[in-house]
Amino acid sequence: MFANKRVVLLRHDLYVRLKELFSDRVRFIRLPGQEQVRPVVEIDGRFRVAVYLCRATTSLNTGEPGWLLRARPQERGLPALICTMDESFSRFLNFYVLSPLGTSFLKYRVIRENQSWLCAGRKLARLNDFCDIAKEVATRCEPSEHYTAVDDILIALDTWTIILGKKEITLGPVGHAMFSMLVLNAGQVVCRDRLRRCLPGKVLDVANVNAHIYYLRVKLGARGRERIQRVPGIGYKYVSPSVKSEATKIADGHKRSALTAGIAERASRALAL
């Protein structure tokens, strides 16, 4: 139990250190449905790296020291930051950035210095180099997109979040599915019946749809909420800011024309007196 607490503290110190070094470049996320799994590091809003803290172990046959790596299946497609610890779990010894472990990788593996597998990765001379080296390794891997961009919004494809401007908003599974449906059909009315079926195999009642739309608007904030408009008797639609701005310009133009006409009419009446 004491050892586990030391590992938790060491992991926390690592995350704090990364955030201090790369405050504008990294954030920590959890993959959907994996609440108990350690967060992965996302770099520049694009590249993701799994983090593994490896405990010291000794071979019973040879007495050779090593570290135990426990691979997590849902993260085997991600590059990995391997952090080896000393036997007292009080400090890190080395950091390595490796290509994705792959599906053939065993769940448990003992890693040792000078192993060809470990040497194939990049050993960090200092943690300050993490982002650049991890980005370099991730770029060589098979590319994968984690977001869909619409206007100034990034919609996560594998988490229940969106990024609006610089703000990250967690929507939950229903809210995320509903918002994605609206945004990906921007400018078109999405009927309530489609919104009720935004999640495969599940049908929401109308009151539930209305409630989720309400909370979506709340989470989008004072400006963002105007993007979701109700179409009476049919459903809802997402209106892009650019379209809304153009419509506002036209409306303002009509108002100015009407105002100008009103002023001219009043002036004519005054002259006629």
C-alpha positions in Angstrom: 0.0 0.0 0.0 2.9 2.4 0.9 4.5 1.7 -2.5 1.3 2.4 -4.4 1.1 5.8 -2.7 4.7 6.6 -3.6 3.9 5.7 -7.2 0.8 7.9 -7.2 2.8 10.8 -5.8 5.6 10.3 -8.3 3.0 10.2 -11.2 1.4 13.4 -9.9 4.8 15.1 -9.8 5.5 14.0 -13.4 2.2 15.5 -14.6 2.9 18.8 -12.7 6.4 18.9 -14.2 5.1 18.4 -17.8 2.5 21.1 -17.3 5.1 23.5 -15.9 7.5 22.8 -18.9 4.8 22.8 -21.6 1.9 24.8 -20.3 0.8 25.9 -23.8 1.4 22.6 -25.5 0.1 19.7 -23.3 -3.1 18.7 -21.7 -4.1 15.4 -20.0 -7.1 13.5 -21.3 -8.9 10.2 -20.6 -10.2 8.0 -23.4 -14.0 7.5 -23.3 -15.2 4.7 -21.1 -11.7 4.4 -19.5 -12.2 6.4 -16.3 -9.9 4.2 -14.3 -7.1 4.4 -16.8 -4.3 6.9 -16.4 -4.6 10.0 -18.5 -2.7 10.2 -21.8 -0.7 13.3 -22.8 -2.0 15.3 -25.8 0.6 17.6 -27.5 -0.4 20.6 -29.5 -4.0 19.4 -29.6 -3.0 16.6 -32.0 -0.4 14.0 -30.9 -1.2 11.6 -28.0 1.3 9.7 -25.9 0.6 7.0 -23.3 2.5 7.3 -20.1 3.9 4.2 -18.3 5.6 4.3 -14.9 7.7 1.1 -14.7 8.6 -0.4 -11.3 12.0 -1.8 -10.6 12.2 -5.6 -10.5 15.1 -8.2 -10.3 15.4 -11.4 -12.2 15.2 -14.4 -9.9 17.6 -16.4 -12.1 20.3 -13.9 -12.8 19.7 -11.1 -10.4 19.8 -8.7 -13.3 17.8 -5.5 -12.6 15.0 -4.3 -14.8 11.6 -2.6 -14.8 8.1 -4.1 -15.2 6.0 -2.6 -18.0 2.3 -3.4 -17.9 0.8 -2.5 -21.3 -2.8 -1.2 -21.5 -4.7 -2.6 -24.5 -6.6 0.6 -25.4 -3.4 2.6 -25.6 -1.3 0.2 -27.7 -1.8 2.3 -30.8 -0.2 5.4 -29.1 3.5 6.3 -28.8 4.6 5.6 -25.2 6.6 7.6 -22.7 8.4 5.0 -20.6 9.5 6.2 -17.1 11.7 3.9 -15.1 11.7 4.4 -11.3 14.2 3.5 -8.6 13.5 0.7 -6.1 12.2 3.1 -3.5 9.7 4.7 -5.9 11.1 8.1 -4.9 12.5 9.3 -8.2 12.7 8.6 -12.0 15.8 7.2 -13.4 15.3 7.5 -17.2 12.7 8.5 -19.8 12.2 6.9 -23.2 9.8 7.7 -26.0 8.9 4.7 -28.1 6.7 4.0 -31.1 3.3 2.4 -30.4 3.6 -0.9 -28.5 1.3 -2.7 -31.0 -1.3 -5.4 -30.6 1.3 -8.2 -30.4 2.9 -6.7 -27.3 2.5 -8.8 -24.2 0.5 -7.4 -21.3 3.5 -7.6 -19.0 7.1 -7.2 -20.1 10.3 -6.7 -18.2 12.5 -4.1 -19.8 16.3 -3.8 -19.2 18.9 -1.3 -20.2 20.6 -2.0 -23.6 17.6 -4.1 -24.9 17.3 -3.7 -28.6 13.6 -3.0 -28.2 14.2 -0.2 -25.7 17.2 1.2 -27.6 15.0 1.5 -30.7 13.2 4.4 -28.9 14.5 7.8 -28.0 16.1 8.2 -24.6 15.6 11.7 -23.2 18.6 13.5 -21.9 16.2 15.7 -20.1 12.4 16.0 -19.7 12.5 19.4 -21.5 12.9 17.5 -24.8 9.8 15.4 -24.3 7.3 17.3 -26.6 9.6 17.7 -29.6 10.9 14.1 -29.5 7.4 12.7 -28.9 6.0 14.7 -31.8 8.8 13.4 -34.0 8.1 9.8 -33.0 4.3 10.3 -33.4 4.7 11.8 -36.9 6.5 8.6 -38.0 3.5 6.5 -36.9 0.4 5.9 -38.9 -1.4 9.3 -38.9 -4.8 9.4 -37.2 -7.2 12.4 -36.7 -8.7 12.9 -33.3 -10.8 15.9 -34.1 -13.3 17.2 -36.7 -13.0 21.0 -37.3 -16.1 23.0 -38.0 -15.8 26.8 -37.9 -13.8 27.6 -34.8 -14.8 24.4 -33.0 -12.8 21.1 -32.7 -15.1 18.1 -32.1 -13.2 15.2 -30.5 -13.8 11.9 -32.3 -12.8 9.6 -29.4 -13.7 11.7 -26.3 -16.9 13.5 -25.3 -15.4 16.9 -25.5 -15.2 19.9 -27.9 -12.8 22.8 -28.0 -14.4 26.2 -28.7 -11.8 28.8 -29.1 -9.3 27.9 -26.3 -12.0 26.5 -24.0 -12.4 22.8 -23.6 -16.0 21.7 -22.9 -17.1 18.3 -21.8 -20.5 17.4 -23.1 -21.1 13.8 -22.1 -22.1 11.0 -24.6 -25.6 12.2 -25.4 -24.7 15.9 -25.6 -21.6 15.2 -27.7 -23.6 13.0 -30.2 -26.4 15.6 -30.4 -24.1 18.5 -30.9 -22.0 16.6 -33.5 -25.2 15.8 -35.4 -26.2 19.5 -35.4 -22.8 20.9 -36.3 -22.1 18.3 -39.1 -25.5 19.4 -40.6 -24.8 23.1 -40.2 -27.5 25.3 -41.7 -29.9 22.5 -42.0 -32.8 21.7 -39.7 -32.4 18.5 -37.8 -35.8 17.2 -36.7 -36.4 16.0 -33.1 -36.9 12.5 -34.3 -33.3 12.3 -35.6 -32.0 13.9 -32.4 -33.9 11.3 -30.3 -31.8 8.7 -32.2 -28.4 10.4 -32.0 -27.0 7.5 -30.0 -27.1 4.1 -31.8 -29.5 1.7 -30.1 -31.1 4.3 -27.9 -34.2 6.5 -28.4 -34.6 9.5 -26.2 -38.0 11.0 -25.3 -38.8 14.5 -26.4 -38.3 16.1 -23.0 -34.8 14.5 -22.8 -33.9 16.1 -26.2 -35.1 19.5 -25.0 -33.2 19.2 -21.8 -29.9 18.2 -23.5 -30.3 21.2 -26.0 -30.8 23.5 -23.0 -27.6 22.2 -21.3 -25.7 22.4 -24.6 -26.6 26.1 -24.8 -25.5 26.6 -21.2 -22.2 25.0 -21.8 -21.5 26.9 -25.0 -21.8 30.1 -23.1 -23.5 33.5 -23.8 -22.1 33.8 -27.4 -21.9 30.2 -28.4 -25.5 29.4 -27.4 -26.9 31.5 -30.2 -25.4 29.0 -32.7 -28.2 26.4 -31.8 -31.5 27.7 -32.9 -34.9 26.2 -32.4 -37.2 25.7 -35.4 -40.7 25.6 -34.0 -42.6 22.4 -34.7 -39.6 20.7 -36.4 -36.4 20.6 -34.4 -33.1 22.6 -34.2 -30.3 23.8 -36.4 -26.7 24.9 -36.0 -25.9 28.3 -37.5 -22.3 29.1 -38.3 -21.0 32.4 -36.9 -20.1 33.6 -40.4 -23.6 32.9 -41.7 -25.1 34.6 -38.7 -22.8 37.6 -39.2 -23.9 37.9 -42.8 -27.6 37.6 -41.8 -27.0 40.3 -39.2 -25.4 42.6 -41.7 -28.4 42.2 -44.1 -30.8 42.8 -41.2 -28.9 45.8 -40.1 -29.0 47.0 -43.7 -32.7 46.7 -43.8 -33.0 48.5 -40.5 -30.8 51.4 -41.8 -32.8 51.6 -45.0 -36.1 51.7 -43.0 -34.7 54.3 -40.7 -33.4 56.4 -43.6 -36.8 56.2 -45.3 -38.6 57.2 -42.0 -36.3 60.2 -41.6 -36.9 61.3 -45.2 -40.7 60.9 -44.8 -40.7 62.9 -41.6 -38.6 65.6 -43.2 -41.0 65.8 -46.2 -43.9 66.2 -43.8 -42.1 68.9 -41.9 -41.4 70.9 -45.1 -45.0 70.6 -46.2 -46.3 72.3 -43.1 
